[in-house]
């Protein structure tokens, strides 16, 4: 809060209000995770379930934090790709939510043509990581005909899973979003590739075994019900 006090209760009260008022808005709560709070995620999840259990229109998910301030995302409190992969698989197993890979088109806000972020002064950005960076502004709601189109197309099509040789040869091609486009662009500019691969790739066998066990357990359960 501007006066330095915490915003926890304010956020919870606001969510409370929203959930009581309508079922029409699906609320997604992103919980940022790194090594320092990885054990708190489950606790928070249980707390929120106790609080809002009867509401089905909210969903909480763990978002693995990345260190965009350095060249490597495995430093200090940040997970390495392997650690992130292990954490996410463990969480899915604990919650019976190991999902099978599904076909979906690659992309996020950064790679979709009509998705933008609008800053407090009406300025346009293409990615959350750029918010507040004046060198990443490509237009404004106040001057809609003055848009830096090259900037947009850099984000949308250059580079992409479709042109990346590793992706073309990868078994995950049709089920992977190709990872963070912001990171891909950064890597291209700096010529320092960092893996943007889907976390499950780090332990595919474990992942598939967990999915199989979960499916078998459910079948058994259905049989006895
Ligand atoms: S897992 Fe990695 S190599 Fe495979 S399609 Fe995704 S980004 Fe490309």
py3Dmol code that shows the C-alpha trace and the ligand (Angstrom):
import py3Dmol

protein = """\
ATOM      1  CA  UNK A   1       0.000   0.000   0.000  1.00  0.00           C
ATOM      2  CA  UNK A   2       1.240   3.581  -0.553  1.00  0.00           C
ATOM      3  CA  UNK A   3       1.612   4.083   3.223  1.00  0.00           C
ATOM      4  CA  UNK A   4       3.838   1.002   3.542  1.00  0.00           C
ATOM      5  CA  UNK A   5       1.259  -1.245   5.158  1.00  0.00           C
ATOM      6  CA  UNK A   6       0.582  -4.696   3.730  1.00  0.00           C
ATOM      7  CA  UNK A   7      -1.971  -5.322   0.993  1.00  0.00           C
ATOM      8  CA  UNK A   8      -2.797  -8.932   1.905  1.00  0.00           C
ATOM      9  CA  UNK A   9      -6.128  -8.257   3.642  1.00  0.00           C
ATOM     10  CA  UNK A  10      -7.188  -5.708   1.053  1.00  0.00           C
ATOM     11  CA  UNK A  11      -6.631  -8.213  -1.747  1.00  0.00           C
ATOM     12  CA  UNK A  12      -8.467 -10.993   0.111  1.00  0.00           C
ATOM     13  CA  UNK A  13     -11.382  -8.672   0.928  1.00  0.00           C
ATOM     14  CA  UNK A  14     -11.630  -7.604  -2.707  1.00  0.00           C
ATOM     15  CA  UNK A  15     -11.629 -11.203  -3.920  1.00  0.00           C
ATOM     16  CA  UNK A  16     -14.235 -12.024  -1.263  1.00  0.00           C
ATOM     17  CA  UNK A  17     -16.434  -9.243  -2.560  1.00  0.00           C
ATOM     18  CA  UNK A  18     -16.050 -10.343  -6.160  1.00  0.00           C
ATOM     19  CA  UNK A  19     -16.789 -14.001  -5.457  1.00  0.00           C
ATOM     20  CA  UNK A  20     -19.897 -13.100  -3.466  1.00  0.00           C
ATOM     21  CA  UNK A  21     -21.139 -10.733  -6.128  1.00  0.00           C
ATOM     22  CA  UNK A  22     -20.850 -12.821  -9.261  1.00  0.00           C
ATOM     23  CA  UNK A  23     -20.157 -16.242 -10.658  1.00  0.00           C
ATOM     24  CA  UNK A  24     -19.680 -14.894 -14.153  1.00  0.00           C
ATOM     25  CA  UNK A  25     -16.060 -13.838 -13.763  1.00  0.00           C
ATOM     26  CA  UNK A  26     -13.444 -16.552 -13.624  1.00  0.00           C
ATOM     27  CA  UNK A  27     -10.711 -15.468 -11.263  1.00  0.00           C
ATOM     28  CA  UNK A  28      -7.172 -16.752 -11.620  1.00  0.00           C
ATOM     29  CA  UNK A  29      -4.749 -16.238  -8.749  1.00  0.00           C
ATOM     30  CA  UNK A  30      -1.110 -16.432  -9.698  1.00  0.00           C
ATOM     31  CA  UNK A  31       1.169 -17.420  -6.847  1.00  0.00           C
ATOM     32  CA  UNK A  32       4.799 -16.568  -7.510  1.00  0.00           C
ATOM     33  CA  UNK A  33       7.105 -19.350  -6.373  1.00  0.00           C
ATOM     34  CA  UNK A  34      10.817 -19.575  -5.748  1.00  0.00           C
ATOM     35  CA  UNK A  35      12.991 -21.602  -3.385  1.00  0.00           C
ATOM     36  CA  UNK A  36      12.111 -19.424  -0.388  1.00  0.00           C
ATOM     37  CA  UNK A  37       8.354 -20.005  -0.444  1.00  0.00           C
ATOM     38  CA  UNK A  38       7.887 -23.289  -2.291  1.00  0.00           C
ATOM     39  CA  UNK A  39       6.556 -25.001   0.854  1.00  0.00           C
ATOM     40  CA  UNK A  40       4.055 -22.222   1.491  1.00  0.00           C
ATOM     41  CA  UNK A  41       2.180 -22.745  -1.758  1.00  0.00           C
ATOM     42  CA  UNK A  42       0.282 -25.807  -0.538  1.00  0.00           C
ATOM     43  CA  UNK A  43      -0.514 -24.077   2.776  1.00  0.00           C
ATOM     44  CA  UNK A  44      -1.913 -21.063   0.948  1.00  0.00           C
ATOM     45  CA  UNK A  45      -3.897 -23.263  -1.378  1.00  0.00           C
ATOM     46  CA  UNK A  46      -5.496 -25.114   1.552  1.00  0.00           C
ATOM     47  CA  UNK A  47      -6.270 -21.836   3.321  1.00  0.00           C
ATOM     48  CA  UNK A  48      -8.002 -20.423   0.272  1.00  0.00           C
ATOM     49  CA  UNK A  49      -9.879 -23.662  -0.243  1.00  0.00           C
ATOM     50  CA  UNK A  50     -11.173 -23.464   3.323  1.00  0.00           C
ATOM     51  CA  UNK A  51     -12.147 -19.855   2.756  1.00  0.00           C
ATOM     52  CA  UNK A  52     -13.718 -20.078  -0.721  1.00  0.00           C
ATOM     53  CA  UNK A  53     -14.222 -23.806  -1.144  1.00  0.00           C
ATOM     54  CA  UNK A  54     -17.801 -23.429  -2.259  1.00  0.00           C
ATOM     55  CA  UNK A  55     -16.857 -21.150  -5.134  1.00  0.00           C
ATOM     56  CA  UNK A  56     -15.794 -22.907  -8.289  1.00  0.00           C
ATOM     57  CA  UNK A  57     -14.888 -19.833 -10.269  1.00  0.00           C
ATOM     58  CA  UNK A  58     -11.448 -19.224  -8.849  1.00  0.00           C
ATOM     59  CA  UNK A  59      -8.275 -21.077  -9.617  1.00  0.00           C
ATOM     60  CA  UNK A  60      -4.868 -20.759  -8.019  1.00  0.00           C
ATOM     61  CA  UNK A  61      -1.682 -21.817  -9.767  1.00  0.00           C
ATOM     62  CA  UNK A  62       2.043 -21.743  -9.006  1.00  0.00           C
ATOM     63  CA  UNK A  63       4.110 -19.529 -11.294  1.00  0.00           C
ATOM     64  CA  UNK A  64       7.818 -20.258 -11.238  1.00  0.00           C
ATOM     65  CA  UNK A  65       9.759 -17.016 -10.965  1.00  0.00           C
ATOM     66  CA  UNK A  66      12.557 -16.285 -13.387  1.00  0.00           C
ATOM     67  CA  UNK A  67      15.532 -14.073 -12.816  1.00  0.00           C
ATOM     68  CA  UNK A  68      15.465 -11.738 -15.791  1.00  0.00           C
ATOM     69  CA  UNK A  69      18.137  -9.584 -14.243  1.00  0.00           C
ATOM     70  CA  UNK A  70      20.969 -11.996 -14.961  1.00  0.00           C
ATOM     71  CA  UNK A  71      22.003 -14.350 -17.720  1.00  0.00           C
ATOM     72  CA  UNK A  72      21.122 -17.494 -15.787  1.00  0.00           C
ATOM     73  CA  UNK A  73      17.791 -18.317 -14.218  1.00  0.00           C
ATOM     74  CA  UNK A  74      19.234 -20.753 -11.684  1.00  0.00           C
ATOM     75  CA  UNK A  75      20.916 -18.310  -9.330  1.00  0.00           C
ATOM     76  CA  UNK A  76      20.131 -17.438  -5.698  1.00  0.00           C
ATOM     77  CA  UNK A  77      16.525 -18.154  -4.834  1.00  0.00           C
ATOM     78  CA  UNK A  78      15.343 -18.970  -8.321  1.00  0.00           C
ATOM     79  CA  UNK A  79      14.648 -22.527  -9.414  1.00  0.00           C
ATOM     80  CA  UNK A  80      16.755 -24.122 -12.102  1.00  0.00           C
ATOM     81  CA  UNK A  81      14.728 -25.731 -14.895  1.00  0.00           C
ATOM     82  CA  UNK A  82      15.230 -29.141 -13.294  1.00  0.00           C
ATOM     83  CA  UNK A  83      14.137 -27.897  -9.857  1.00  0.00           C
ATOM     84  CA  UNK A  84      11.105 -26.156 -11.360  1.00  0.00           C
ATOM     85  CA  UNK A  85      10.205 -29.315 -13.197  1.00  0.00           C
ATOM     86  CA  UNK A  86      10.441 -31.379  -9.995  1.00  0.00           C
ATOM     87  CA  UNK A  87       8.435 -28.864  -7.983  1.00  0.00           C
ATOM     88  CA  UNK A  88       5.623 -28.647 -10.540  1.00  0.00           C
ATOM     89  CA  UNK A  89       5.383 -32.416 -10.924  1.00  0.00           C
ATOM     90  CA  UNK A  90       5.301 -32.911  -7.153  1.00  0.00           C
ATOM     91  CA  UNK A  91       2.529 -30.327  -6.817  1.00  0.00           C
ATOM     92  CA  UNK A  92       0.505 -31.953  -9.596  1.00  0.00           C
ATOM     93  CA  UNK A  93       0.838 -35.378  -7.960  1.00  0.00           C
ATOM     94  CA  UNK A  94      -0.125 -34.027  -4.532  1.00  0.00           C
ATOM     95  CA  UNK A  95      -3.233 -32.414  -5.974  1.00  0.00           C
ATOM     96  CA  UNK A  96      -4.144 -35.236  -8.346  1.00  0.00           C
ATOM     97  CA  UNK A  97      -3.769 -32.819 -11.212  1.00  0.00           C
ATOM     98  CA  UNK A  98      -1.230 -34.407 -13.503  1.00  0.00           C
ATOM     99  CA  UNK A  99      -2.606 -33.465 -16.895  1.00  0.00           C
ATOM    100  CA  UNK A 100      -1.841 -35.073 -20.202  1.00  0.00           C
ATOM    101  CA  UNK A 101      -0.306 -32.924 -22.908  1.00  0.00           C
ATOM    102  CA  UNK A 102      -2.854 -31.372 -25.199  1.00  0.00           C
ATOM    103  CA  UNK A 103      -2.609 -29.748 -28.565  1.00  0.00           C
ATOM    104  CA  UNK A 104      -2.741 -25.985 -28.381  1.00  0.00           C
ATOM    105  CA  UNK A 105      -1.453 -23.201 -30.560  1.00  0.00           C
ATOM    106  CA  UNK A 106       1.723 -21.566 -29.351  1.00  0.00           C
ATOM    107  CA  UNK A 107       1.555 -18.230 -27.703  1.00  0.00           C
ATOM    108  CA  UNK A 108       0.773 -15.746 -24.977  1.00  0.00           C
ATOM    109  CA  UNK A 109       0.029 -12.010 -24.899  1.00  0.00           C
ATOM    110  CA  UNK A 110       3.382 -11.378 -26.557  1.00  0.00           C
ATOM    111  CA  UNK A 111       2.658 -13.489 -29.630  1.00  0.00           C
ATOM    112  CA  UNK A 112      -1.047 -12.769 -30.188  1.00  0.00           C
ATOM    113  CA  UNK A 113      -1.858  -9.966 -32.615  1.00  0.00           C
ATOM    114  CA  UNK A 114      -4.599  -8.285 -30.607  1.00  0.00           C
ATOM    115  CA  UNK A 115      -3.194  -8.686 -27.104  1.00  0.00           C
ATOM    116  CA  UNK A 116      -1.492  -5.750 -25.426  1.00  0.00           C
ATOM    117  CA  UNK A 117      -0.736  -4.338 -22.037  1.00  0.00           C
ATOM    118  CA  UNK A 118      -1.718  -0.745 -21.414  1.00  0.00           C
ATOM    119  CA  UNK A 119       0.392   1.229 -18.953  1.00  0.00           C
ATOM    120  CA  UNK A 120      -0.889   3.969 -16.626  1.00  0.00           C
ATOM    121  CA  UNK A 121      -0.234   6.691 -19.222  1.00  0.00           C
ATOM    122  CA  UNK A 122      -1.976   4.794 -22.011  1.00  0.00           C
ATOM    123  CA  UNK A 123       1.250   3.385 -23.426  1.00  0.00           C
ATOM    124  CA  UNK A 124       1.293  -0.030 -25.141  1.00  0.00           C
ATOM    125  CA  UNK A 125       3.580  -2.941 -24.283  1.00  0.00           C
ATOM    126  CA  UNK A 126       3.692  -6.437 -25.683  1.00  0.00           C
ATOM    127  CA  UNK A 127       4.916  -8.327 -22.603  1.00  0.00           C
ATOM    128  CA  UNK A 128       4.521  -8.138 -18.829  1.00  0.00           C
ATOM    129  CA  UNK A 129       8.294  -8.220 -18.485  1.00  0.00           C
ATOM    130  CA  UNK A 130       8.491  -4.916 -20.345  1.00  0.00           C
ATOM    131  CA  UNK A 131       5.970  -2.990 -18.277  1.00  0.00           C
ATOM    132  CA  UNK A 132       7.472   0.344 -17.216  1.00  0.00           C
ATOM    133  CA  UNK A 133      10.385   0.202 -19.680  1.00  0.00           C
ATOM    134  CA  UNK A 134      10.176   3.225 -21.943  1.00  0.00           C
ATOM    135  CA  UNK A 135      12.329   1.554 -24.624  1.00  0.00           C
ATOM    136  CA  UNK A 136       9.677  -1.158 -24.951  1.00  0.00           C
ATOM    137  CA  UNK A 137       6.714   1.133 -25.575  1.00  0.00           C
ATOM    138  CA  UNK A 138       5.427   0.717 -29.121  1.00  0.00           C
ATOM    139  CA  UNK A 139       2.413   3.025 -29.192  1.00  0.00           C
ATOM    140  CA  UNK A 140      -0.286   4.687 -27.166  1.00  0.00           C
ATOM    141  CA  UNK A 141      -4.064   4.596 -26.879  1.00  0.00           C
ATOM    142  CA  UNK A 142      -3.955   8.353 -27.525  1.00  0.00           C
ATOM    143  CA  UNK A 143      -2.179   8.013 -30.871  1.00  0.00           C
ATOM    144  CA  UNK A 144      -3.610   4.760 -32.269  1.00  0.00           C
ATOM    145  CA  UNK A 145      -2.313   5.375 -35.791  1.00  0.00           C
ATOM    146  CA  UNK A 146       1.277   5.754 -34.660  1.00  0.00           C
ATOM    147  CA  UNK A 147       2.208   2.161 -33.877  1.00  0.00           C
ATOM    148  CA  UNK A 148       5.666   0.660 -34.235  1.00  0.00           C
ATOM    149  CA  UNK A 149       4.624  -2.323 -36.333  1.00  0.00           C
ATOM    150  CA  UNK A 150       8.108  -3.800 -36.619  1.00  0.00           C
ATOM    151  CA  UNK A 151       8.210  -4.044 -32.844  1.00  0.00           C
ATOM    152  CA  UNK A 152       4.913  -5.980 -32.781  1.00  0.00           C
ATOM    153  CA  UNK A 153       5.975  -8.391 -35.505  1.00  0.00           C
ATOM    154  CA  UNK A 154       9.292  -9.017 -33.797  1.00  0.00           C
ATOM    155  CA  UNK A 155       7.317 -10.306 -30.825  1.00  0.00           C
ATOM    156  CA  UNK A 156       4.778 -12.255 -32.856  1.00  0.00           C
ATOM    157  CA  UNK A 157       6.865 -14.085 -35.405  1.00  0.00           C
ATOM    158  CA  UNK A 158      10.526 -13.618 -34.813  1.00  0.00           C
ATOM    159  CA  UNK A 159      11.787 -15.992 -33.522  1.00  0.00           C
ATOM    160  CA  UNK A 160       9.311 -18.873 -33.121  1.00  0.00           C
ATOM    161  CA  UNK A 161       8.902 -22.601 -32.583  1.00  0.00           C
ATOM    162  CA  UNK A 162       8.208 -22.878 -36.301  1.00  0.00           C
ATOM    163  CA  UNK A 163      11.660 -21.690 -37.261  1.00  0.00           C
ATOM    164  CA  UNK A 164      13.662 -23.099 -34.360  1.00  0.00           C
ATOM    165  CA  UNK A 165      15.464 -26.264 -35.511  1.00  0.00           C
ATOM    166  CA  UNK A 166      15.409 -27.733 -31.984  1.00  0.00           C
ATOM    167  CA  UNK A 167      11.639 -27.301 -31.846  1.00  0.00           C
ATOM    168  CA  UNK A 168      11.086 -28.726 -35.309  1.00  0.00           C
ATOM    169  CA  UNK A 169      12.812 -31.931 -34.205  1.00  0.00           C
ATOM    170  CA  UNK A 170      11.225 -32.022 -30.745  1.00  0.00           C
ATOM    171  CA  UNK A 171       8.631 -34.549 -29.643  1.00  0.00           C
ATOM    172  CA  UNK A 172       6.832 -31.731 -27.782  1.00  0.00           C
ATOM    173  CA  UNK A 173       6.384 -29.597 -30.876  1.00  0.00           C
ATOM    174  CA  UNK A 174       2.572 -29.823 -30.977  1.00  0.00           C
ATOM    175  CA  UNK A 175       1.984 -29.548 -27.256  1.00  0.00           C
ATOM    176  CA  UNK A 176       4.519 -26.904 -26.280  1.00  0.00           C
ATOM    177  CA  UNK A 177       3.956 -23.188 -26.474  1.00  0.00           C
ATOM    178  CA  UNK A 178       7.565 -22.739 -27.386  1.00  0.00           C
ATOM    179  CA  UNK A 179       8.298 -21.107 -24.063  1.00  0.00           C
ATOM    180  CA  UNK A 180       8.773 -17.466 -23.268  1.00  0.00           C
ATOM    181  CA  UNK A 181       8.888 -15.321 -26.383  1.00  0.00           C
ATOM    182  CA  UNK A 182      10.425 -12.453 -24.433  1.00  0.00           C
ATOM    183  CA  UNK A 183      13.292 -14.770 -23.481  1.00  0.00           C
ATOM    184  CA  UNK A 184      13.653 -15.980 -27.075  1.00  0.00           C
ATOM    185  CA  UNK A 185      13.951 -12.430 -28.340  1.00  0.00           C
ATOM    186  CA  UNK A 186      16.472 -11.577 -25.646  1.00  0.00           C
ATOM    187  CA  UNK A 187      18.508 -14.661 -26.488  1.00  0.00           C
ATOM    188  CA  UNK A 188      18.439 -13.755 -30.159  1.00  0.00           C
ATOM    189  CA  UNK A 189      19.612 -10.203 -29.476  1.00  0.00           C
ATOM    190  CA  UNK A 190      22.350 -11.315 -27.095  1.00  0.00           C
ATOM    191  CA  UNK A 191      23.141 -14.615 -28.785  1.00  0.00           C
ATOM    192  CA  UNK A 192      23.050 -16.430 -25.430  1.00  0.00           C
ATOM    193  CA  UNK A 193      20.460 -19.185 -25.664  1.00  0.00           C
ATOM    194  CA  UNK A 194      18.624 -20.140 -22.474  1.00  0.00           C
ATOM    195  CA  UNK A 195      16.211 -23.055 -22.470  1.00  0.00           C
ATOM    196  CA  UNK A 196      12.572 -22.064 -22.898  1.00  0.00           C
ATOM    197  CA  UNK A 197      11.422 -25.671 -23.004  1.00  0.00           C
ATOM    198  CA  UNK A 198       8.344 -26.960 -21.278  1.00  0.00           C
ATOM    199  CA  UNK A 199       9.330 -28.102 -17.764  1.00  0.00           C
ATOM    200  CA  UNK A 200       7.973 -31.641 -18.221  1.00  0.00           C
ATOM    201  CA  UNK A 201      10.689 -32.242 -20.785  1.00  0.00           C
ATOM    202  CA  UNK A 202      13.212 -32.545 -17.967  1.00  0.00           C
ATOM    203  CA  UNK A 203      11.566 -35.682 -16.616  1.00  0.00           C
ATOM    204  CA  UNK A 204       9.196 -37.062 -19.181  1.00  0.00           C
ATOM    205  CA  UNK A 205       9.268 -40.658 -17.916  1.00  0.00           C
ATOM    206  CA  UNK A 206       8.403 -39.612 -14.361  1.00  0.00           C
ATOM    207  CA  UNK A 207       5.685 -37.342 -15.667  1.00  0.00           C
ATOM    208  CA  UNK A 208       4.051 -40.050 -17.780  1.00  0.00           C
ATOM    209  CA  UNK A 209       4.308 -42.605 -14.969  1.00  0.00           C
ATOM    210  CA  UNK A 210       2.633 -40.172 -12.574  1.00  0.00           C
ATOM    211  CA  UNK A 211      -0.124 -39.549 -15.093  1.00  0.00           C
ATOM    212  CA  UNK A 212      -0.635 -43.288 -15.572  1.00  0.00           C
ATOM    213  CA  UNK A 213      -0.775 -43.978 -11.805  1.00  0.00           C
ATOM    214  CA  UNK A 214      -3.274 -41.191 -11.315  1.00  0.00           C
ATOM    215  CA  UNK A 215      -5.467 -42.530 -14.109  1.00  0.00           C
ATOM    216  CA  UNK A 216      -5.347 -46.087 -12.756  1.00  0.00           C
ATOM    217  CA  UNK A 217      -6.194 -44.907  -9.229  1.00  0.00           C
ATOM    218  CA  UNK A 218      -9.194 -43.031 -10.593  1.00  0.00           C
ATOM    219  CA  UNK A 219     -10.374 -46.085 -12.527  1.00  0.00           C
ATOM    220  CA  UNK A 220     -10.126 -48.199  -9.386  1.00  0.00           C
ATOM    221  CA  UNK A 221     -12.013 -45.596  -7.410  1.00  0.00           C
ATOM    222  CA  UNK A 222     -14.779 -45.404 -10.055  1.00  0.00           C
ATOM    223  CA  UNK A 223     -15.054 -49.196 -10.002  1.00  0.00           C
ATOM    224  CA  UNK A 224     -15.696 -49.325  -6.232  1.00  0.00           C
ATOM    225  CA  UNK A 225     -18.053 -46.293  -6.185  1.00  0.00           C
TER     226      UNK A 225
END
"""
ligand_1 = """\
8
LIG
S 10.102 -28.366 -25.549
Fe 11.706 -26.904 -26.142
S 12.523 -27.684 -28.067
Fe 10.565 -28.699 -27.692
S 9.041 -27.475 -28.817
Fe 9.113 -26.717 -26.701
S 10.613 -25.028 -26.718
Fe 10.902 -26.215 -28.586
"""
view = py3Dmol.view(width=600, height=400)
view.addModel(protein, "pdb")
view.setStyle({"model": 0}, {"cartoon": {"style": "trace"}})
view.addModel(ligand_1, "xyz")
view.setStyle({"model": 1}, {"stick": {}})
view.zoomTo()
view.show()
